[in-house]
Amino acid sequence: MLRYIIRRLLQMVLAFFGTTLIVYYMMFQASGDPIQALAGEKPVNEAVRAKLTAEYHLDEPFLVRYWYYVKGLLTGDLGNSLSGGRPIAEVLAERWPTTANLALYAFIFVVILGVGAGVIAGIRRGGIFDNTTLLLTLVVIGIPSFVLGLTLQLGLGVKAGIFPVTYMEERDGQFGLILPGFILGSLALATAVRLTRTSVAENLRADYVRTAKAKGLAKRRITIVHVLRNSLIPVVTFLGIEIGNLMGGAIITEGIFNVQGVGFELKKAIDIEDGPMVVSIVSILVVIYLLANLLVDILYAVLDPRIRYE
Amino acid sequence: MRVRKIAALVAIPVVATAALAACGKGEDKGSGAGGGGTVSIGIAEPKHLTPTNVNDSSGGQVVDSLFAGLTKVNPGDNKIVLDAAEKIDTTDSKTWTITLKEGYTFHNGDKVTAQDYIDSWNFGAYAPNGQEGNNFFSRIDGYKALNPADKKATPAAKEMTGLKKVDDKTFTVTLSQPFAEWKAVMSYNVFYPMPKAAFADIKKYNEAPIGNGPFKMKGSWEHDKKITVEAYDGYKGTKPKVKTVEFRVYQQPTAQYADLQANNVDVMTAIPTESLGSAKGDLGDRYKLSPSSSFTFLALPAYNPKFTNPEVRKAISMAINRQEIVDVVFKGTRKAADSFVSPVVPGYVAGSGGDAVKYDAKKAKEILDAAGGLPTGSLTITYNQDGGHKEWVDAICNQLVKNLGIKCVGAAEPKFADLRTKAQAKTDIGAFRMGWSMDYPSMESYLQPLYSAKGSSNYYGYDNPTFDSTVAAGDQQATSEGAVKKYQEAEQILVKDVPVAPLFFGQNVFGHSSKVKDVFVDARSRVDLLKIDTK
């Protein structure tokens, strides 16, 4: 097991440098004039141009710049934002808690509503509940999340006034994150329902369930201890990867509700071509994603003793 | 409140405790009865808040509340009036003697002195500081010594020779060339004074600027969230009616618009294009229009063999039915341009653009035929994709196809920076879309940057020495009125040359909540904070 983890960690290092190189290349090489992009349509004066060029080594070859970036990264320095010049680490430290908070709500929705509904639908396969959830989940999967987000914002926020229209921490507190959290989690929620339902339905027909029934075990015990535990393996995989997705911040949801998280920052950085900021955020997202994947693989072995890593 | 609680209960399984605890804070405080309350204004995240480093409209809106300049633009008529200056005298438009009003203090209690202005301007002009407002100081004598041609060299001086202190409340500014509109230039936010405390740690200062204006910072800049300012009791100028202003940061205009609809944000200065169709219905009498200085035009680059003949350029400009596009595409939120400068500046004369801006399809076709037609017979109009320009560019193309019998297609570049790079390299991108808004209310703020040979935004290579010398002659005048006459003369040269086809004058399409009154958005798209009040 330990050897497996170490091997995976080494692979991660490789994947990390590969992806950052690609992102760095796309951000700096493909964009024509990052300094002008920052200023919009007004011309940039020479003093600003000279200062930014020197600070970000914009006049040096690409690989040299990448080297500067990696060097900074390895010494724990993410550099400064191209727009405004704030230290990127400081900005991210402000944004990540909000994203984590939002992701938590989304995740809770997915686990409780998604897995819960999936289990019920699986047990009562073919019933009204099953068919209703099938329909609802299809609708959610079929609608792009920005449509769902804007519709609920208009309906429940602007018109009905039940939920805050946009998120303002000091005014709304945690309440302001419920609707965005639901939107963010909606797609995963629907998928979780479908996945759990299928898995539960399948396991209910497995041989060991019949044996357990024949043995005279209580139905509740069969469902909770035997069926659920076995059914949740694919669901856990899905949830694990989903954590990675949710932590990445949600460009769309955070934009709609003005939630000042990582997705909000990333969108802003992309819009104004703030290269250092984009590269830093994406690099960290890559790490989160890789770690989430590793965690899922390890959880497999824990949940299912038949799985061994060597 | 009750509805909210019910909602929270519905959502409960998940968030019971947190939601209910937070609910208590949900009440909208602020705007109480009878005025003098709190207003919230939506902005984008500013880049900087150090006045010499502010060149974006969001940052400008915030620093305008914190500082008082020597002169200011009167929001209604865009005339230049004295603000923190007692008087500003000149006889030759080259040496300006500025006397400060008594009694102005910084928010930390320090008296505002002539030296503070001089220090701030030198700081702004010093190249290694890399301030965004750097180029605004370039007219002052001695600027070159602070900005050597070799960008890597250390400048020979740190102070401009053109700035001289006479006494604590008087100083003189000597320009390298006379400039009649200098008073207007000084209204721009980069000329605001900064206290001594600023230069000790400019990074810290940027987070909570200490100004000399009607409002002072309440706490520091909460990045990406908000900036709060409150009325400064020690302010000697006109006092604002509201007590507190909260500048709320929105990243997407759609989110801000949703908040405006729900009465959650008090002022939104620019309603997003996609909501223009429904805004009137959504907002009712909370929907307002006011003139803005923005000016959209079609550049017809002289470096492109297609446009070397001014008659061809004129024909293209004449064949565009601006009013139709304003009505159909912009739903009346812009105005058809009839001049080469915005109507908000003194010296604008309605219809001064002459025939070239008057729609006449038949005459346009005749002129084009007489000029031998458009070389190659096909035209490309390039625009930047991120600004919502596709619809009107396509509309213009259709009109040109119909009226001139030429081929025309719109071509998109991802960003304005890409368009600019190609134009500067004289790549064949056909005609292209440009926009401009003034830095200070003067015809010169359009004529020089857009049409002079060395203009900072003249990416289309227009070069007419007579035009340049006429503008320069205007600059040399002893009075602003004299200058305007020369500028108007210069504009008439443009009418003959048609270097660009003027298209639209912008308007601020803004909305406000039902909790505020007397909302006015000025020509530079900033809310007049001295006038606005809560109900």
Interface residues (C-beta under 8 A of the other chain):
Chain A: S31 G32 D33 P34 Q36 A37 L38 A39 G40 E41 K42 P43 V44 N45 E46 A47 V48 R49 A50 K51 L52 T53 A54 S83 G84 R86 V91 E94 R95 Y105 I108 F109 I112 L113 L150 Q153 L154 L156 G157 V158 A160 G161 I162 F163 P164 V165 T166 M168 E169 E170 R171 D172 G173 Q174 F175 G176 I178 F182 G255 I256 F257 N258 Q260 F264 E265 K267 K268 D271 E273
Chain B: V3 R4 I6 A7 A8 A11 P13 V14 V15 A18 A19 A21 A22 C23 K25 G26 D28 E45 P46 K47 H48 N55 D56 A127 P128 N129 G130 Q131 E132 N134 N135 N147 K151 K152 H223 D224 K225 R248 V249 Y250 Q251 Q252 T254 A255 Q256 A258 D259 Q261 A262 N264 D386 K415 F416 A417 D418 R420 T421 M434 G435 W436 P449 S456 S457
